[in-house]
Amino acid sequence: MDTFALGLRIAAKLIEDGRLDKFVDDRYASWTTGIGKDIIDGKATMADLEKYALEKGEVTASLTSGRQEMLESIINNVMFSL
Protein backbone atom coordinates (compact mmCIF):
# COMPACT_ATOMS: atom_id res chain seq x y z
CA MET A 1 0.00 0.00 0.00
CA ASP A 2 2.89 2.37 0.73
CA THR A 3 4.21 1.85 -2.81
CA PHE A 4 0.84 2.76 -4.32
CA ALA A 5 0.61 5.85 -2.11
CA LEU A 6 4.09 6.96 -3.15
CA GLY A 7 3.22 6.37 -6.82
CA LEU A 8 0.12 8.52 -6.43
CA ARG A 9 2.13 11.32 -4.80
CA ILE A 10 4.71 11.17 -7.61
CA ALA A 11 2.00 11.20 -10.29
CA ALA A 12 0.32 14.20 -8.67
CA LYS A 13 3.63 16.05 -8.47
CA LEU A 14 4.41 15.29 -12.15
CA ILE A 15 1.01 16.71 -13.14
CA GLU A 16 1.49 19.81 -10.97
CA ASP A 17 5.02 20.29 -12.33
CA GLY A 18 3.65 20.61 -15.88
CA ARG A 19 6.93 20.05 -17.73
CA LEU A 20 5.84 16.72 -19.23
CA ASP A 21 2.53 18.19 -20.42
CA LYS A 22 4.37 21.13 -21.99
CA PHE A 23 6.77 18.74 -23.73
CA VAL A 24 3.88 16.71 -25.19
CA ASP A 25 2.09 19.88 -26.32
CA ASP A 26 5.25 21.18 -28.00
CA ARG A 27 6.12 17.81 -29.54
CA TYR A 28 2.72 17.37 -31.17
CA ALA A 29 1.95 21.03 -31.96
CA SER A 30 1.94 20.28 -35.69
CA TRP A 31 -1.20 18.18 -35.19
CA THR A 32 -3.25 21.26 -34.25
CA THR A 33 -2.83 23.16 -37.54
CA GLY A 34 -2.42 22.54 -41.25
CA ILE A 35 -2.20 19.01 -42.62
CA GLY A 36 -1.88 17.55 -39.12
CA LYS A 37 -5.25 18.99 -38.11
CA ASP A 38 -6.78 17.76 -41.37
CA ILE A 39 -5.54 14.24 -40.56
CA ILE A 40 -6.95 14.36 -37.03
CA ASP A 41 -10.27 15.74 -38.29
CA GLY A 42 -10.48 13.01 -40.95
CA LYS A 43 -10.46 15.55 -43.79
CA ALA A 44 -7.14 14.59 -45.42
CA THR A 45 -7.29 12.14 -48.29
CA MET A 46 -4.46 9.91 -49.44
CA ALA A 47 -4.06 12.22 -52.44
CA ASP A 48 -3.68 15.19 -50.07
CA LEU A 49 -1.04 13.32 -48.09
CA GLU A 50 0.83 12.29 -51.23
CA LYS A 51 0.85 15.88 -52.49
CA TYR A 52 2.02 17.17 -49.10
CA ALA A 53 4.83 14.59 -48.91
CA LEU A 54 6.04 15.32 -52.44
CA GLU A 55 6.03 19.07 -51.80
CA LYS A 56 7.83 18.60 -48.48
CA GLY A 57 10.65 16.60 -50.06
CA GLU A 58 13.51 15.31 -47.92
CA VAL A 59 12.77 15.82 -44.23
CA THR A 60 15.85 14.38 -42.53
CA ALA A 61 17.17 17.89 -41.84
CA SER A 62 14.11 18.70 -39.72
CA LEU A 63 14.24 15.58 -37.53
CA THR A 64 14.86 16.27 -33.86
CA SER A 65 15.77 14.16 -30.87
CA GLY A 66 12.99 12.65 -28.78
CA ARG A 67 14.91 13.95 -25.75
CA GLN A 68 14.38 10.77 -23.78
CA GLU A 69 17.22 11.57 -21.38
CA MET A 70 15.65 14.95 -20.58
CA LEU A 71 12.31 13.30 -19.83
CA GLU A 72 13.96 10.68 -17.65
CA SER A 73 15.74 13.47 -15.79
CA ILE A 74 12.45 15.29 -15.12
CA ILE A 75 10.84 12.12 -13.79
CA ASN A 76 13.86 11.26 -11.63
CA ASN A 77 14.01 14.82 -10.33
CA VAL A 78 10.38 14.69 -9.27
CA MET A 79 10.57 11.14 -7.90
CA PHE A 80 13.60 11.75 -5.75
CA SER A 81 12.48 15.13 -4.44
CA LEU A 82 9.74 13.57 -2.29
PDB file of N, CA, C and O in Angstrom:
ATOM      1  N   MET A   1       0.824  -1.172   0.000  1.00  0.00           N
ATOM      2  CA  MET A   1       0.000   0.000   0.000  1.00  0.00           C
ATOM      3  C   MET A   1       0.884   1.258   0.000  1.00  0.00           C
ATOM      4  O   MET A   1       0.544   2.255  -0.637  1.00  0.00           O
ATOM      5  N   ASP A   2       1.997   1.208   0.702  1.00  0.00           N
ATOM      6  CA  ASP A   2       2.892   2.368   0.726  1.00  0.00           C
ATOM      7  C   ASP A   2       3.426   2.688  -0.670  1.00  0.00           C
ATOM      8  O   ASP A   2       3.584   3.855  -1.028  1.00  0.00           O
ATOM      9  N   THR A   3       3.702   1.647  -1.452  1.00  0.00           N
ATOM     10  CA  THR A   3       4.211   1.846  -2.814  1.00  0.00           C
ATOM     11  C   THR A   3       3.172   2.537  -3.680  1.00  0.00           C
ATOM     12  O   THR A   3       3.501   3.437  -4.453  1.00  0.00           O
ATOM     13  N   PHE A   4       1.908   2.115  -3.553  1.00  0.00           N
ATOM     14  CA  PHE A   4       0.843   2.761  -4.320  1.00  0.00           C
ATOM     15  C   PHE A   4       0.670   4.221  -3.901  1.00  0.00           C
ATOM     16  O   PHE A   4       0.467   5.093  -4.745  1.00  0.00           O
ATOM     17  N   ALA A   5       0.751   4.479  -2.609  1.00  0.00           N
ATOM     18  CA  ALA A   5       0.610   5.849  -2.108  1.00  0.00           C
ATOM     19  C   ALA A   5       1.744   6.727  -2.638  1.00  0.00           C
ATOM     20  O   ALA A   5       1.513   7.865  -3.046  1.00  0.00           O
ATOM     21  N   LEU A   6       2.957   6.202  -2.630  1.00  0.00           N
ATOM     22  CA  LEU A   6       4.090   6.962  -3.154  1.00  0.00           C
ATOM     23  C   LEU A   6       3.921   7.214  -4.648  1.00  0.00           C
ATOM     24  O   LEU A   6       4.197   8.314  -5.129  1.00  0.00           O
ATOM     25  N   GLY A   7       3.470   6.198  -5.383  1.00  0.00           N
ATOM     26  CA  GLY A   7       3.224   6.367  -6.817  1.00  0.00           C
ATOM     27  C   GLY A   7       2.190   7.439  -7.085  1.00  0.00           C
ATOM     28  O   GLY A   7       2.341   8.219  -8.026  1.00  0.00           O
ATOM     29  N   LEU A   8       1.145   7.496  -6.281  1.00  0.00           N
ATOM     30  CA  LEU A   8       0.117   8.521  -6.427  1.00  0.00           C
ATOM     31  C   LEU A   8       0.684   9.911  -6.141  1.00  0.00           C
ATOM     32  O   LEU A   8       0.375  10.868  -6.851  1.00  0.00           O
ATOM     33  N   ARG A   9       1.505  10.019  -5.115  1.00  0.00           N
ATOM     34  CA  ARG A   9       2.132  11.317  -4.803  1.00  0.00           C
ATOM     35  C   ARG A   9       3.043  11.768  -5.935  1.00  0.00           C
ATOM     36  O   ARG A   9       3.056  12.947  -6.290  1.00  0.00           O
ATOM     37  N   ILE A  10       3.805  10.839  -6.504  1.00  0.00           N
ATOM     38  CA  ILE A  10       4.707  11.168  -7.611  1.00  0.00           C
ATOM     39  C   ILE A  10       3.897  11.588  -8.835  1.00  0.00           C
ATOM     40  O   ILE A  10       4.228  12.576  -9.490  1.00  0.00           O
ATOM     41  N   ALA A  11       2.839  10.844  -9.143  1.00  0.00           N
ATOM     42  CA  ALA A  11       1.997  11.195 -10.289  1.00  0.00           C
ATOM     43  C   ALA A  11       1.390  12.578 -10.114  1.00  0.00           C
ATOM     44  O   ALA A  11       1.367  13.366 -11.059  1.00  0.00           O
ATOM     45  N   ALA A  12       0.903  12.882  -8.928  1.00  0.00           N
ATOM     46  CA  ALA A  12       0.319  14.204  -8.671  1.00  0.00           C
ATOM     47  C   ALA A  12       1.362  15.302  -8.834  1.00  0.00           C
ATOM     48  O   ALA A  12       1.072  16.366  -9.380  1.00  0.00           O
ATOM     49  N   LYS A  13       2.568  15.041  -8.364  1.00  0.00           N
ATOM     50  CA  LYS A  13       3.626  16.050  -8.474  1.00  0.00           C
ATOM     51  C   LYS A  13       4.045  16.250  -9.932  1.00  0.00           C
ATOM     52  O   LYS A  13       4.336  17.375 -10.337  1.00  0.00           O
ATOM     53  N   LEU A  14       4.080  15.170 -10.727  1.00  0.00           N
ATOM     54  CA  LEU A  14       4.408  15.288 -12.146  1.00  0.00           C
ATOM     55  C   LEU A  14       3.350  16.129 -12.868  1.00  0.00           C
ATOM     56  O   LEU A  14       3.682  16.950 -13.723  1.00  0.00           O
ATOM     57  N   ILE A  15       2.085  15.923 -12.522  1.00  0.00           N
ATOM     58  CA  ILE A  15       1.012  16.714 -13.136  1.00  0.00           C
ATOM     59  C   ILE A  15       1.132  18.179 -12.729  1.00  0.00           C
ATOM     60  O   ILE A  15       1.028  19.069 -13.573  1.00  0.00           O
ATOM     61  N   GLU A  16       1.348  18.430 -11.452  1.00  0.00           N
ATOM     62  CA  GLU A  16       1.494  19.806 -10.966  1.00  0.00           C
ATOM     63  C   GLU A  16       2.706  20.498 -11.576  1.00  0.00           C
ATOM     64  O   GLU A  16       2.663  21.694 -11.866  1.00  0.00           O
ATOM     65  N   ASP A  17       3.780  19.752 -11.771  1.00  0.00           N
ATOM     66  CA  ASP A  17       5.016  20.291 -12.332  1.00  0.00           C
ATOM     67  C   ASP A  17       4.778  20.857 -13.735  1.00  0.00           C
ATOM     68  O   ASP A  17       5.258  21.946 -14.051  1.00  0.00           O
ATOM     69  N   GLY A  18       4.042  20.125 -14.575  1.00  0.00           N
ATOM     70  CA  GLY A  18       3.653  20.607 -15.882  1.00  0.00           C
ATOM     71  C   GLY A  18       4.681  20.478 -16.997  1.00  0.00           C
ATOM     72  O   GLY A  18       4.343  20.703 -18.159  1.00  0.00           O
ATOM     73  N   ARG A  19       5.913  20.127 -16.686  1.00  0.00           N
ATOM     74  CA  ARG A  19       6.934  20.052 -17.733  1.00  0.00           C
ATOM     75  C   ARG A  19       6.657  18.948 -18.741  1.00  0.00           C
ATOM     76  O   ARG A  19       6.914  19.129 -19.931  1.00  0.00           O
ATOM     77  N   LEU A  20       6.136  17.804 -18.291  1.00  0.00           N
ATOM     78  CA  LEU A  20       5.838  16.721 -19.225  1.00  0.00           C
ATOM     79  C   LEU A  20       4.676  17.111 -20.142  1.00  0.00           C
ATOM     80  O   LEU A  20       4.714  16.830 -21.340  1.00  0.00           O
ATOM     81  N   ASP A  21       3.652  17.751 -19.592  1.00  0.00           N
ATOM     82  CA  ASP A  21       2.529  18.194 -20.422  1.00  0.00           C
ATOM     83  C   ASP A  21       2.988  19.214 -21.452  1.00  0.00           C
ATOM     84  O   ASP A  21       2.553  19.167 -22.602  1.00  0.00           O
ATOM     85  N   LYS A  22       3.859  20.134 -21.059  1.00  0.00           N
ATOM     86  CA  LYS A  22       4.367  21.129 -21.994  1.00  0.00           C
ATOM     87  C   LYS A  22       5.171  20.461 -23.106  1.00  0.00           C
ATOM     88  O   LYS A  22       5.062  20.839 -24.273  1.00  0.00           O
ATOM     89  N   PHE A  23       5.981  19.461 -22.737  1.00  0.00           N
ATOM     90  CA  PHE A  23       6.770  18.736 -23.728  1.00  0.00           C
ATOM     91  C   PHE A  23       5.853  18.077 -24.756  1.00  0.00           C
ATOM     92  O   PHE A  23       6.087  18.188 -25.959  1.00  0.00           O
ATOM     93  N   VAL A  24       4.812  17.393 -24.286  1.00  0.00           N
ATOM     94  CA  VAL A  24       3.883  16.706 -25.188  1.00  0.00           C
ATOM     95  C   VAL A  24       3.181  17.723 -26.090  1.00  0.00           C
ATOM     96  O   VAL A  24       3.042  17.493 -27.291  1.00  0.00           O
ATOM     97  N   ASP A  25       2.739  18.845 -25.517  1.00  0.00           N
ATOM     98  CA  ASP A  25       2.088  19.883 -26.321  1.00  0.00           C
ATOM     99  C   ASP A  25       3.019  20.415 -27.397  1.00  0.00           C
ATOM    100  O   ASP A  25       2.611  20.593 -28.545  1.00  0.00           O
ATOM    101  N   ASP A  26       4.270  20.670 -27.031  1.00  0.00           N
ATOM    102  CA  ASP A  26       5.251  21.178 -28.001  1.00  0.00           C
ATOM    103  C   ASP A  26       5.574  20.129 -29.064  1.00  0.00           C
ATOM    104  O   ASP A  26       5.674  20.440 -30.250  1.00  0.00           O
ATOM    105  N   ARG A  27       5.735  18.898 -28.625  1.00  0.00           N
ATOM    106  CA  ARG A  27       6.117  17.811 -29.535  1.00  0.00           C
ATOM    107  C   ARG A  27       5.059  17.574 -30.617  1.00  0.00           C
ATOM    108  O   ARG A  27       5.389  17.297 -31.770  1.00  0.00           O
ATOM    109  N   TYR A  28       3.805  17.685 -30.237  1.00  0.00           N
ATOM    110  CA  TYR A  28       2.721  17.373 -31.171  1.00  0.00           C
ATOM    111  C   TYR A  28       1.954  18.619 -31.620  1.00  0.00           C
ATOM    112  O   TYR A  28       0.792  18.521 -32.016  1.00  0.00           O
ATOM    113  N   ALA A  29       2.592  19.778 -31.562  1.00  0.00           N
ATOM    114  CA  ALA A  29       1.947  21.031 -31.962  1.00  0.00           C
ATOM    115  C   ALA A  29       1.531  21.015 -33.429  1.00  0.00           C
ATOM    116  O   ALA A  29       0.545  21.653 -33.797  1.00  0.00           O
ATOM    117  N   SER A  30       2.262  20.300 -34.262  1.00  0.00           N
ATOM    118  CA  SER A  30       1.937  20.282 -35.694  1.00  0.00           C
ATOM    119  C   SER A  30       0.624  19.552 -35.984  1.00  0.00           C
ATOM    120  O   SER A  30       0.121  19.613 -37.106  1.00  0.00           O
ATOM    121  N   TRP A  31       0.071  18.873 -34.999  1.00  0.00           N
ATOM    122  CA  TRP A  31      -1.200  18.176 -35.194  1.00  0.00           C
ATOM    123  C   TRP A  31      -2.395  19.086 -34.920  1.00  0.00           C
ATOM    124  O   TRP A  31      -3.539  18.646 -35.037  1.00  0.00           O
ATOM    125  N   THR A  32      -2.152  20.348 -34.556  1.00  0.00           N
ATOM    126  CA  THR A  32      -3.252  21.261 -34.254  1.00  0.00           C
ATOM    127  C   THR A  32      -3.509  22.253 -35.382  1.00  0.00           C
ATOM    128  O   THR A  32      -4.473  23.015 -35.325  1.00  0.00           O
ATOM    129  N   THR A  33      -2.656  22.252 -36.410  1.00  0.00           N
ATOM    130  CA  THR A  33      -2.830  23.160 -37.544  1.00  0.00           C
ATOM    131  C   THR A  33      -2.455  22.434 -38.836  1.00  0.00           C
ATOM    132  O   THR A  33      -1.834  21.371 -38.813  1.00  0.00           O
ATOM    133  N   GLY A  34      -2.838  23.020 -39.939  1.00  0.00           N
ATOM    134  CA  GLY A  34      -2.416  22.536 -41.248  1.00  0.00           C
ATOM    135  C   GLY A  34      -2.819  21.105 -41.534  1.00  0.00           C
ATOM    136  O   GLY A  34      -3.910  20.664 -41.174  1.00  0.00           O
ATOM    137  N   ILE A  35      -1.917  20.385 -42.190  1.00  0.00           N
ATOM    138  CA  ILE A  35      -2.199  19.010 -42.617  1.00  0.00           C
ATOM    139  C   ILE A  35      -2.408  18.090 -41.418  1.00  0.00           C
ATOM    140  O   ILE A  35      -3.197  17.148 -41.487  1.00  0.00           O
ATOM    141  N   GLY A  36      -1.705  18.359 -40.321  1.00  0.00           N
ATOM    142  CA  GLY A  36      -1.883  17.546 -39.117  1.00  0.00           C
ATOM    143  C   GLY A  36      -3.306  17.621 -38.589  1.00  0.00           C
ATOM    144  O   GLY A  36      -3.887  16.602 -38.215  1.00  0.00           O
ATOM    145  N   LYS A  37      -3.862  18.811 -38.559  1.00  0.00           N
ATOM    146  CA  LYS A  37      -5.249  18.986 -38.109  1.00  0.00           C
ATOM    147  C   LYS A  37      -6.211  18.314 -39.078  1.00  0.00           C
ATOM    148  O   LYS A  37      -7.194  17.703 -38.658  1.00  0.00           O
ATOM    149  N   ASP A  38      -5.928  18.424 -40.379  1.00  0.00           N
ATOM    150  CA  ASP A  38      -6.782  17.760 -41.372  1.00  0.00           C
ATOM    151  C   ASP A  38      -6.780  16.244 -41.171  1.00  0.00           C
ATOM    152  O   ASP A  38      -7.812  15.595 -41.335  1.00  0.00           O
ATOM    153  N   ILE A  39      -5.632  15.685 -40.820  1.00  0.00           N
ATOM    154  CA  ILE A  39      -5.542  14.242 -40.564  1.00  0.00           C
ATOM    155  C   ILE A  39      -6.387  13.878 -39.351  1.00  0.00           C
ATOM    156  O   ILE A  39      -7.188  12.945 -39.402  1.00  0.00           O
ATOM    157  N   ILE A  40      -6.206  14.619 -38.256  1.00  0.00           N
ATOM    158  CA  ILE A  40      -6.952  14.356 -37.026  1.00  0.00           C
ATOM    159  C   ILE A  40      -8.455  14.485 -37.259  1.00  0.00           C
ATOM    160  O   ILE A  40      -9.237  13.679 -36.756  1.00  0.00           O
ATOM    161  N   ASP A  41      -8.854  15.503 -38.024  1.00  0.00           N
ATOM    162  CA  ASP A  41     -10.275  15.745 -38.287  1.00  0.00           C
ATOM    163  C   ASP A  41     -10.860  14.792 -39.333  1.00  0.00           C
ATOM    164  O   ASP A  41     -12.067  14.812 -39.577  1.00  0.00           O
ATOM    165  N   GLY A  42     -10.017  13.958 -39.952  1.00  0.00           N
ATOM    166  CA  GLY A  42     -10.478  13.009 -40.950  1.00  0.00           C
ATOM    167  C   GLY A  42     -10.767  13.644 -42.303  1.00  0.00           C
ATOM    168  O   GLY A  42     -11.493  13.074 -43.118  1.00  0.00           O
ATOM    169  N   LYS A  43     -10.201  14.822 -42.543  1.00  0.00           N
ATOM    170  CA  LYS A  43     -10.458  15.547 -43.789  1.00  0.00           C
ATOM    171  C   LYS A  43      -9.397  15.283 -44.859  1.00  0.00           C
ATOM    172  O   LYS A  43      -9.643  15.525 -46.041  1.00  0.00           O
ATOM    173  N   ALA A  44      -8.246  14.801 -44.470  1.00  0.00           N
ATOM    174  CA  ALA A  44      -7.143  14.594 -45.420  1.00  0.00           C
ATOM    175  C   ALA A  44      -7.336  13.276 -46.170  1.00  0.00           C
ATOM    176  O   ALA A  44      -7.592  12.233 -45.569  1.00  0.00           O
ATOM    177  N   THR A  45      -7.210  13.349 -47.475  1.00  0.00           N
ATOM    178  CA  THR A  45      -7.285  12.139 -48.293  1.00  0.00           C
ATOM    179  C   THR A  45      -5.874  11.632 -48.551  1.00  0.00           C
ATOM    180  O   THR A  45      -4.895  12.323 -48.267  1.00  0.00           O
ATOM    181  N   MET A  46      -5.777  10.442 -49.081  1.00  0.00           N
ATOM    182  CA  MET A  46      -4.462   9.908 -49.435  1.00  0.00           C
ATOM    183  C   MET A  46      -3.812  10.781 -50.502  1.00  0.00           C
ATOM    184  O   MET A  46      -2.595  10.960 -50.490  1.00  0.00           O
ATOM    185  N   ALA A  47      -4.593  11.322 -51.413  1.00  0.00           N
ATOM    186  CA  ALA A  47      -4.056  12.221 -52.443  1.00  0.00           C
ATOM    187  C   ALA A  47      -3.487  13.489 -51.808  1.00  0.00           C
ATOM    188  O   ALA A  47      -2.442  13.984 -52.230  1.00  0.00           O
ATOM    189  N   ASP A  48      -4.180  14.014 -50.785  1.00  0.00           N
ATOM    190  CA  ASP A  48      -3.678  15.195 -50.069  1.00  0.00           C
ATOM    191  C   ASP A  48      -2.342  14.881 -49.403  1.00  0.00           C
ATOM    192  O   ASP A  48      -1.406  15.679 -49.455  1.00  0.00           O
ATOM    193  N   LEU A  49      -2.265  13.709 -48.778  1.00  0.00           N
ATOM    194  CA  LEU A  49      -1.037  13.322 -48.087  1.00  0.00           C
ATOM    195  C   LEU A  49       0.108  13.103 -49.063  1.00  0.00           C
ATOM    196  O   LEU A  49       1.247  13.479 -48.787  1.00  0.00           O
ATOM    197  N   GLU A  50      -0.197  12.495 -50.200  1.00  0.00           N
ATOM    198  CA  GLU A  50       0.831  12.292 -51.229  1.00  0.00           C
ATOM    199  C   GLU A  50       1.359  13.634 -51.717  1.00  0.00           C
ATOM    200  O   GLU A  50       2.571  13.829 -51.819  1.00  0.00           O
ATOM    201  N   LYS A  51       0.455  14.557 -52.019  1.00  0.00           N
ATOM    202  CA  LYS A  51       0.849  15.881 -52.493  1.00  0.00           C
ATOM    203  C   LYS A  51       1.705  16.597 -51.446  1.00  0.00           C
ATOM    204  O   LYS A  51       2.727  17.201 -51.775  1.00  0.00           O
ATOM    205  N   TYR A  52       1.280  16.522 -50.190  1.00  0.00           N
ATOM    206  CA  TYR A  52       2.021  17.167 -49.102  1.00  0.00           C
ATOM    207  C   TYR A  52       3.431  16.582 -48.985  1.00  0.00           C
ATOM    208  O   TYR A  52       4.406  17.322 -48.855  1.00  0.00           O
ATOM    209  N   ALA A  53       3.534  15.244 -49.032  1.00  0.00           N
ATOM    210  CA  ALA A  53       4.831  14.586 -48.906  1.00  0.00           C
ATOM    211  C   ALA A  53       5.755  14.942 -50.066  1.00  0.00           C
ATOM    212  O   ALA A  53       6.945  15.179 -49.862  1.00  0.00           O
ATOM    213  N   LEU A  54       5.213  14.981 -51.276  1.00  0.00           N
ATOM    214  CA  LEU A  54       6.040  15.319 -52.439  1.00  0.00           C
ATOM    215  C   LEU A  54       6.508  16.765 -52.389  1.00  0.00           C
ATOM    216  O   LEU A  54       7.645  17.062 -52.758  1.00  0.00           O
ATOM    217  N   GLU A  55       5.643  17.668 -51.937  1.00  0.00           N
ATOM    218  CA  GLU A  55       6.034  19.068 -51.803  1.00  0.00           C
ATOM    219  C   GLU A  55       7.067  19.260 -50.697  1.00  0.00           C
ATOM    220  O   GLU A  55       7.965  20.094 -50.810  1.00  0.00           O
ATOM    221  N   LYS A  56       6.930  18.486 -49.637  1.00  0.00           N
ATOM    222  CA  LYS A  56       7.829  18.596 -48.479  1.00  0.00           C
ATOM    223  C   LYS A  56       9.239  18.134 -48.837  1.00  0.00           C
ATOM    224  O   LYS A  56      10.220  18.709 -48.366  1.00  0.00           O
ATOM    225  N   GLY A  57       9.342  17.103 -49.662  1.00  0.00           N
ATOM    226  CA  GLY A  57      10.651  16.599 -50.058  1.00  0.00           C
ATOM    227  C   GLY A  57      11.368  15.890 -48.920  1.00  0.00           C
ATOM    228  O   GLY A  57      10.738  15.280 -48.056  1.00  0.00           O
ATOM    229  N   GLU A  58      12.679  15.976 -48.931  1.00  0.00           N
ATOM    230  CA  GLU A  58      13.509  15.308 -47.920  1.00  0.00           C
ATOM    231  C   GLU A  58      13.344  15.997 -46.574  1.00  0.00           C
ATOM    232  O   GLU A  58      13.496  17.214 -46.477  1.00  0.00           O
ATOM    233  N   VAL A  59      13.038  15.235 -45.543  1.00  0.00           N
ATOM    234  CA  VAL A  59      12.766  15.824 -44.230  1.00  0.00           C
ATOM    235  C   VAL A  59      13.813  15.480 -43.165  1.00  0.00           C
ATOM    236  O   VAL A  59      13.647  15.838 -41.999  1.00  0.00           O
ATOM    237  N   THR A  60      14.870  14.802 -43.548  1.00  0.00           N
ATOM    238  CA  THR A  60      15.845  14.385 -42.531  1.00  0.00           C
ATOM    239  C   THR A  60      16.490  15.570 -41.829  1.00  0.00           C
ATOM    240  O   THR A  60      16.925  15.436 -40.685  1.00  0.00           O
ATOM    241  N   ALA A  61      16.563  16.714 -42.473  1.00  0.00           N
ATOM    242  CA  ALA A  61      17.172  17.889 -41.839  1.00  0.00           C
ATOM    243  C   ALA A  61      16.309  18.435 -40.712  1.00  0.00           C
ATOM    244  O   ALA A  61      16.815  19.112 -39.817  1.00  0.00           O
ATOM    245  N   SER A  62      15.009  18.146 -40.746  1.00  0.00           N
ATOM    246  CA  SER A  62      14.112  18.696 -39.722  1.00  0.00           C
ATOM    247  C   SER A  62      13.848  17.726 -38.579  1.00  0.00           C
ATOM    248  O   SER A  62      13.089  18.053 -37.667  1.00  0.00           O
ATOM    249  N   LEU A  63      14.452  16.546 -38.603  1.00  0.00           N
ATOM    250  CA  LEU A  63      14.244  15.585 -37.528  1.00  0.00           C
ATOM    251  C   LEU A  63      14.944  16.058 -36.269  1.00  0.00           C
ATOM    252  O   LEU A  63      16.060  16.577 -36.319  1.00  0.00           O
ATOM    253  N   THR A  64      14.274  15.873 -35.133  1.00  0.00           N
ATOM    254  CA  THR A  64      14.865  16.267 -33.856  1.00  0.00           C
ATOM    255  C   THR A  64      14.872  15.078 -32.910  1.00  0.00           C
ATOM    256  O   THR A  64      14.168  14.090 -33.116  1.00  0.00           O
ATOM    257  N   SER A  65      15.669  15.195 -31.889  1.00  0.00           N
ATOM    258  CA  SER A  65      15.770  14.161 -30.873  1.00  0.00           C
ATOM    259  C   SER A  65      14.458  14.044 -30.101  1.00  0.00           C
ATOM    260  O   SER A  65      13.742  15.031 -29.937  1.00  0.00           O
ATOM    261  N   GLY A  66      14.148  12.850 -29.633  1.00  0.00           N
ATOM    262  CA  GLY A  66      12.991  12.646 -28.777  1.00  0.00           C
ATOM    263  C   GLY A  66      13.240  13.124 -27.361  1.00  0.00           C
ATOM    264  O   GLY A  66      12.312  13.210 -26.556  1.00  0.00           O
ATOM    265  N   ARG A  67      14.484  13.432 -27.055  1.00  0.00           N
ATOM    266  CA  ARG A  67      14.914  13.954 -25.754  1.00  0.00           C
ATOM    267  C   ARG A  67      14.526  13.042 -24.594  1.00  0.00           C
ATOM    268  O   ARG A  67      14.067  13.499 -23.547  1.00  0.00           O
ATOM    269  N   GLN A  68      14.720  11.748 -24.806  1.00  0.00           N
ATOM    270  CA  GLN A  68      14.380  10.767 -23.780  1.00  0.00           C
ATOM    271  C   GLN A  68      15.140  11.018 -22.482  1.00  0.00           C
ATOM    272  O   GLN A  68      14.568  10.909 -21.398  1.00  0.00           O
ATOM    273  N   GLU A  69      16.421  11.352 -22.586  1.00  0.00           N
ATOM    274  CA  GLU A  69      17.216  11.570 -21.381  1.00  0.00           C
ATOM    275  C   GLU A  69      16.679  12.748 -20.577  1.00  0.00           C
ATOM    276  O   GLU A  69      16.679  12.708 -19.347  1.00  0.00           O
ATOM    277  N   MET A  70      16.218  13.803 -21.265  1.00  0.00           N
ATOM    278  CA  MET A  70      15.651  14.952 -20.579  1.00  0.00           C
ATOM    279  C   MET A  70      14.386  14.547 -19.829  1.00  0.00           C
ATOM    280  O   MET A  70      14.178  14.956 -18.687  1.00  0.00           O
ATOM    281  N   LEU A  71      13.543  13.747 -20.472  1.00  0.00           N
ATOM    282  CA  LEU A  71      12.306  13.303 -19.833  1.00  0.00           C
ATOM    283  C   LEU A  71      12.600  12.408 -18.631  1.00  0.00           C
ATOM    284  O   LEU A  71      11.954  12.523 -17.589  1.00  0.00           O
ATOM    285  N   GLU A  72      13.570  11.525 -18.783  1.00  0.00           N
ATOM    286  CA  GLU A  72      13.961  10.676 -17.651  1.00  0.00           C
ATOM    287  C   GLU A  72      14.477  11.527 -16.496  1.00  0.00           C
ATOM    288  O   GLU A  72      14.204  11.233 -15.332  1.00  0.00           O
ATOM    289  N   SER A  73      15.215  12.570 -16.816  1.00  0.00           N
ATOM    290  CA  SER A  73      15.742  13.466 -15.792  1.00  0.00           C
ATOM    291  C   SER A  73      14.615  14.178 -15.043  1.00  0.00           C
ATOM    292  O   SER A  73      14.672  14.319 -13.821  1.00  0.00           O
ATOM    293  N   ILE A  74      13.595  14.626 -15.772  1.00  0.00           N
ATOM    294  CA  ILE A  74      12.454  15.285 -15.125  1.00  0.00           C
ATOM    295  C   ILE A  74      11.766  14.317 -14.170  1.00  0.00           C
ATOM    296  O   ILE A  74      11.465  14.666 -13.029  1.00  0.00           O
ATOM    297  N   ILE A  75      11.521  13.103 -14.643  1.00  0.00           N
ATOM    298  CA  ILE A  75      10.841  12.116 -13.791  1.00  0.00           C
ATOM    299  C   ILE A  75      11.687  11.783 -12.572  1.00  0.00           C
ATOM    300  O   ILE A  75      11.168  11.726 -11.456  1.00  0.00           O
ATOM    301  N   ASN A  76      12.980  11.564 -12.770  1.00  0.00           N
ATOM    302  CA  ASN A  76      13.856  11.263 -11.634  1.00  0.00           C
ATOM    303  C   ASN A  76      13.912  12.422 -10.650  1.00  0.00           C
ATOM    304  O   ASN A  76      13.899  12.223  -9.435  1.00  0.00           O
ATOM    305  N   ASN A  77      13.973  13.628 -11.186  1.00  0.00           N
ATOM    306  CA  ASN A  77      14.013  14.819 -10.329  1.00  0.00           C
ATOM    307  C   ASN A  77      12.780  14.879  -9.454  1.00  0.00           C
ATOM    308  O   ASN A  77      12.885  15.127  -8.253  1.00  0.00           O
ATOM    309  N   VAL A  78      11.619  14.656 -10.033  1.00  0.00           N
ATOM    310  CA  VAL A  78      10.378  14.693  -9.269  1.00  0.00           C
ATOM    311  C   VAL A  78      10.310  13.517  -8.279  1.00  0.00           C
ATOM    312  O   VAL A  78       9.938  13.693  -7.119  1.00  0.00           O
ATOM    313  N   MET A  79      10.670  12.326  -8.751  1.00  0.00           N
ATOM    314  CA  MET A  79      10.574  11.141  -7.901  1.00  0.00           C
ATOM    315  C   MET A  79      11.456  11.248  -6.661  1.00  0.00           C
ATOM    316  O   MET A  79      11.051  10.878  -5.559  1.00  0.00           O
ATOM    317  N   PHE A  80      12.645  11.751  -6.858  1.00  0.00           N
ATOM    318  CA  PHE A  80      13.595  11.748  -5.747  1.00  0.00           C
ATOM    319  C   PHE A  80      13.565  13.039  -4.936  1.00  0.00           C
ATOM    320  O   PHE A  80      14.394  13.238  -4.048  1.00  0.00           O
ATOM    321  N   SER A  81      12.616  13.910  -5.240  1.00  0.00           N
ATOM    322  CA  SER A  81      12.484  15.126  -4.440  1.00  0.00           C
ATOM    323  C   SER A  81      11.434  14.962  -3.349  1.00  0.00           C
ATOM    324  O   SER A  81      11.238  15.866  -2.537  1.00  0.00           O
ATOM    325  N   LEU A  82      10.752  13.809  -3.322  1.00  0.00           N
ATOM    326  CA  LEU A  82       9.741  13.568  -2.289  1.00  0.00           C
ATOM    327  C   LEU A  82      10.369  13.042  -1.027  1.00  0.00           C
ATOM    328  O   LEU A  82       9.667  12.782  -0.050  1.00  0.00           O
TER     329      LEU A  82
END
